[in-house]
Amino acid sequence: MVEQQRTELWRWTESRWMNPDLDWRGKLITSGIDVGSVSSQAVILTDGELYAYSNMRTGVDSPDSAMKAINWAMENTGLTLKDLAYTVGTGYGRVNVPFSQRAITEIACHARGGNFMYGPTVRTILDMGGQDCKAIHCDEKGKVTNFLMNDKCAAGTGRGMEVFADLLGVSINDVGDLSLQVDKEPPPVSSTCVVYAKTEATGLLREGWPKNKVLAAYCSAMAHRIMTLLERIGVEEDFAITGGIAKNKGVVTRLEKEVGIPIMKTKYDTQIAGAIGAALFAKALLEKTKK
């Protein structure tokens, strides 16, 4: 079952899910907590299977965000913190998860989580997060072999897209679809900084550009900016995307055209990749201690 709630237009939809066909009792329960700059996710595994997760906005306090995420994931399951055999924290606030036994970088966790979500053939993972963008190469087991990160500006991230949704008064959930509703692709906005891009977008609106055309110009600029990162590290097939921006069809469609190869699809929420990886590391670490 999935529960969703909506708030301001610039806020993406928070969600919670649990597998009604799994019973956690008598099984090995591990969890992963990904406290990012914009969003926080908690994932619970039972014997390595995905049992429940939550995906919510990060608050001003990392420990509090971690607690809220795991409590929401455990809601109506009968689970308590005492039932979690091992927890790994990851993301921006990974060292501030009060109930975790270990902290592991988001690079390693996204590679491991991407391997779980997309399968062992994935070799390049692009994590488009709230305030940075990471290009990761991994092997068939989800182990990182190389990576590059770009966090100089929010222009290629989820936070930058939130700023634009707020500016245009468009729901963040509709940005991607609206940006594709253009007869002809407009030139991308030229500014590489969100502040200046906002000014440029305001000027385009004053010139009479409709909102969908302005969004198309911004999504195109994001795709171009991300492509420069991928060009530096190279794209090895198979290619997958994790993070919130992976849900934005406007960016993904344009990026796919630039890369020239199909982007892998998954049935899982792309925002929980880091937390899944953390939970898998938790399982491996726990099993190692028992040997």
N, C-alpha and C positions, 0 to 999 in steps of 0.2 A: 504494500500500500504506500501511496505517496501523499504527503501533506504539503500544501504550498500556501504562501502568504505574500501579499503585495503591499508595498508601502509607496514611497515617492517614486516618480517616473524614472529617476536615474538609478534606482535600486533594482538589482536583478532579483529574480524569484528565489527565495530561500526554500529549501526542501529537506524532507526526511523520508527515509525508506527503510523497510525491514522485510525480510523474507519470511512469509508466514508458513512456509513448508519446512523450515529448519527449527530444530529444538536444540538450544545451547546446553542443556543440562547434560552433565557427564562428558563434555567435550573440552578440548583445549581452546581457551578463549584469549585472544590477543587483540590489541587495539593500536591504532595509529592516529595521532593527532597532528594535523597540519594547521598551524596558526600563521596565516599569511598577513600581509599588510592590509589587505582589503577583505579577505574571506577566511573563514576557519572551517575545517572539516574534521569529523571524527568518524573512523571506520572501525567496525567490530567484525572480527573473523572467528568462526567456529571450525576448528580443525582445518584452517586454511581456506574455508569457504566464506564468501561475503554474506554476512548475516544482517547487518544494519549499518546505516550511515546517516550523518546529518551534514548539512551544508548551509552555513549561515554567515552573516556579516560579522567581521571582527570588530570588537569594541575598543575602547581606549586602553584596556588593561588585558595583557596577554594571558595571565593565569585565569582571569575571570572568563575570557573568551574560550579557553580550553575547557573549563568546567561546564560552561553552557553548552558547548558542542557535544561533549560526551554525555551529559545528562539528557539532551534532546535525543541523541542516538539510542540511549537506553530506555527511553520513555515507553511505558506499557509493555516492556519485555520481561520484567521481573529481575533484570540484571542490576547489580550495584557495582561500585568501584572494587569491592572486595572480590568480585567474581572475575575480574580481569587479571589473568595470570602474568601478563607482561605488556607494557605499553612503551611505545617509542614516539617521541616528539620530533617534529620536523617543521620546516618553514621559518619564516622571519622570527617567530617567537618560540622556537623549539626548546630553548634552554629555560623557558618559563612555564613549562607544563608541569604543574605541581605533583601529579600522580604518575609521571613517567619514570622509567628506570634508565632510559638512555635517550640521547639526542643524536639524530643523524641528519646530514645536510639534505636539502630539498632536491639537489641534483641527483644524488644516489636514489632517493625515494621515488622521484618521478620516473627514473629509468626502470626501477623495479616494478613500480605500479603500472607503467606503460606496457611492460612485458606481460603483466597479468591481464590487462584490459584489451590489448591488441594482439597478443600471441607472440611466440618466440621468433617470428620472422622480422619483427620491427627492428630497424637499425638506427633510424634518426627520429628523435622525439623533440618537438618544439613545444616548450612550456611557455604559454603566453599568460602571464600572471597579472596581478594587480598593479605592481610597480616595477616589474622587470621582465625581461624576455630571455629565455635560455634555449640554446640549441645543443642537444645531447646526442652523442653516438653511444650505442650500447651493443653488447653481444647477445647471443641467443638466450642467455640466462638473465638478462636485464642488468648486467654489470656495466658500469660506465667505462668507456674506452677513451672518450675525449669530450670536451664541452667548451662552449663559449657563452658569455653572458653580456647582455647590454642593459645597463640600468642608469644610463646618463640622463634620461628624460622619460616622463610618463607618456610621451606621444605614441609609443608603440605598445601600450599596455591597457589593461582593463580600466584603470583609473582615468586615463585619458579619454576613453570612450564614454565613461560616466559624465565627465565634464561636458562633452559634446551633447549628450542626451539631455542634460540639464539646460544647456544653452538653447537648444532647439525645442524644448518642451515635448520630447518624444520618449516613450517608454524604452528603456534600455533593452527590453526583450524584443522590441520591434525594429531596432536600428538596422540590423543586417538585412532583413527582408525589404525594408523601405529603400535602402541604398541600392538595391538591385532593380528597383522600379524606375529605371531611366531608359529612354530610347537610345541615347548615345552616351558612352562613358565620358564624363568630364575630366579635364586635367586634374591631377591630385593637388591638394593644397600644398604650397611650397614650403611653409614654415615647419621646422623640425622641433619646435617647442610648443607645448600645449597652449601657453599664454598667448604667443603670437598667432598660433593657428586659430584660436578663438577670435582674435581680432580680425584675421583674414576671413573667417567664416561669417562674422558679423557684417563685414563689407560686402560679401557675396549676397547675403540676404537683402541688404539695402539695394543691391543692384537688381533685385527681383528674382534671384534664384529660388526655386522651391526647396523645401527642406530635404526632400529625398535626393536632390541633386547635390546639395551641400554634403549630405551624409555619404554619398557615393564618392565625392572628392576626398573626404577624410578617410574612408575605408580603403580607398586606393592608395593614399599616402601611407597608411599603416602597413599595407601589404608590401609596398616598395621598401619601407624601412626594415621590415622583418626579413625581406629577401636579401638585403645587404649583409645581415648577420649570417644567414644560411650560406651565402656565397663564400664567406670567410672560412667556414668549417666544412662546407660541402654537404650535399644531401645524398645519403646512401639509402637505397630502397631496402625495406619498406619504410614509409614515412608517415608518422602520426603526430597529432597535436593534442596537448593536454592543457588544462586551465580554462578559465571562463571565456576567453575570447574565442576558443574553439567552437563555441556555440553561435558565434556571429557569422552567419552565412555570407555577409557582405565582404568580410575580410578573408574568410577561408576560400571562397570561390575565386576571388581575385588572386590570392596567393597560389592557389592550385594552378592557375593559368601561368603564373610567372615561373613556378618551379618546373612545370611541364610533366609532372607525374601525379597519379591519383593519390589523394590523401586517404589513409585508412579510416574506416568507420568502426564504431564500437557501440554496444548496447548500454554501456555504463555512462554515468555522469562524468564528463571530462574533468570536472573540478575536483574530484576525489582521488585522482591519480596519486598525488603525494601521500595522502593518508593511507591509501591501500598499500603503497610501498612500505610505509612505516610499519603498518600492521604485519606485513610479511616479514620484515626484518625482525620484528618482535617475536614472531613464531620461531624463526631460525635461531635467534639468540637464546630463547628459552629452551629449545631442544638441545642446543649446544651445552647448556649448563647441566642438563640432565644426563649427559653421556658420562 
